[in-house]
Amino acid sequence: MSESAASKSRNRKPALRRADMKTIKRIFGYIFHYRWRVIAIVACILIGSAAQAGSALFLQSLIDLYILPLVGEVNPDWGPLIRALTLMAILYAIGTFSTWLWSWLIVKVEQGTLKTIRDQMFAHQQQLPIRYFDTHEHGDTMSRYTNDTDTLRQAISQSFPQMFASSVSALAALIAMLWLSVPFTVFTIAFTAVLIVVVRVLVGRSGLYFVRQQRSLGAVNGFVEESVNGLKVIKVFNHERSTAETFNEKNKELFDASAAANTYGNILMPIIGNMGYLLYVLLAIVGGITAIAGWPNLGLTGFSEFTLGTIISVLTLSRAFINPIGQVSMQFNMVMMALAGASRIFTLMDEPIESDDGSVQLVNVEIGEDGRSFTEVDHETGSWAWKREAGDDGTRSLAAAEKLQGSAREVALKAKESAITSPDGRYTLLRGDVRFTDVTFGYDPDKPVLHDITWFAEPGQKIALVGATGAGKTTVTNLINRFYDIQQGQILYDGIDVRNIQKPDLRRSLGIVLQDVNLFTGTVMDNIRYGRLDASDEECIEAAKLTNADGFIRMLPNGYQTVLEGDGSGLSQGQRQLISIARAAAADPPAMILDEATSSIDTRTEEVVQAGMDALMKGRTVFVIAHRLSTVRNSDVIMVLDHGRIIERGSHEELIAKKGEYYQLYTGAVELE
């Protein structure tokens, strides 16, 4: 082994311990939100352990002082024995009640902690960037909410309190044994040291496999979720066998990790139990020899005779000492699983949230008679404006535009010139003027998808993006929404860099209809209203009529109150898409993005929808991504993209006259794919 490899091997375990301790600290940070309950639980555990040790210690007095003196008595006096048994019963009752009480109290702590963690995890997830969900399996993310939180639940409700209770019980038993007999306690400790070495080896092996088990479980869940979503595709291409084989491989990895983990975990308790019985036998033999021989016994109270009561108490306490060690060892397996699960949960919670350095806000305004004076109001007026922060009059962004070169400078300055801004420079009317200047972007910064893109969309224009798959069409719309941020260049919205606009306000100004429709559990009305939560029923119905969705909705069993489940599985793909378009219409944004919005609709339905779409797009800046070139003929501007570059731009007639790439695509001489 090389020196570096040896160094890594030496450093691996301490690093793992540091990570585990950090995870445990975070878990207990949540648990201690229930400080008084935790204090009560600890008190109950201490009382229960003391009662258990006291009961075992009391056996010596019970036998030596109350039972043996009655042996051979003709008229025994049972009173003292009955009082002693009553006292012992009270001790057992106190111990039992304390155990029940902390078991009852821990439920609130356990469920409350998990609720807090799940709430925070979900709230944090909502703030993660789109990039995270594009690079992580959805099933693996779901596994963190289910399997990983369940292992954490078991640790909080069972493992942590049981380990503490067992440790306290073992300590109490050890002190009681010292009180009775120091030599026998030393013998027990020496025997236990050997036992701990065995336990440490087994726990270390099982802990490694339990971590692998959690990771494999997440991978299996991710694959199952992916396979269920793509079941139709699997069947169409006859991949049932290969999918099953892949699942078997992943399931085999889970099986191997789980089998190894549970093998080491399950043999642990029998080994500890049998070694405990061995200790019991050895103590009984040595104790019997000592008592028969009349050897003196040394306890914390001094030298005394080794009596039958002492032997029985020591034997009882030896079991009370060894059994908790076994219980602690068994719980180590659950703790390792919980730490693995908690680590995955905290990894999600530690993911960097979507950054937003924007300061420009979107506000409702009333427009003055001169068309450039804006009064900010707190109710909807149908007119919106971008509001800069105090002290920002747009001078800085103008200076940045003047530093650009070539066509990028021309486009940026034109954006500033066409923007309708208030005299003080703080308000700019929202019109939907979008311009790209020298934009370069790659999902991987080292592999650009767009190269020095410069183009503009004037307010009210319909801009069509066409090109082969992978040309960068959807990427353009992702950048306008700031789902991703560009590496170079500027994207100007009404003359304002989109990076200066707060993301919620930016996205409020943009409606989007995606090729993949997502409907939520709820009524049709609720799904349409999702575009604007404060929209009235009448506004939602008008949006459906505008997009020609009203007809089929009224034919549903309960019309607009029909409950959709399973992502609208009872509807056709075209009907689901119509509801999605109606949702965008209800949002009533000044600009819209239609990403293959009619791709799932048949040609006849498309004609019906197109009329509604045209009404929806009237007066708005619209970006259309389409493979069906027939749907973009009436666009004001068509841009042809090829490998992240704009190679042609113009109207349908202009591009046909050029007989370039668009002409080849439109006539079918070149396939889009």
Order of alpha helices (4+ residues) and beta strands (2+ residues): alpha-alpha-alpha-alpha-alpha-alpha-alpha-alpha-alpha-alpha-beta-beta-alpha-beta-beta-beta-alpha-alpha-beta-beta-beta-beta-alpha-beta-beta-alpha-beta-beta-alpha-alpha-alpha-beta-alpha-beta-alpha-beta-beta-beta-alpha-alpha
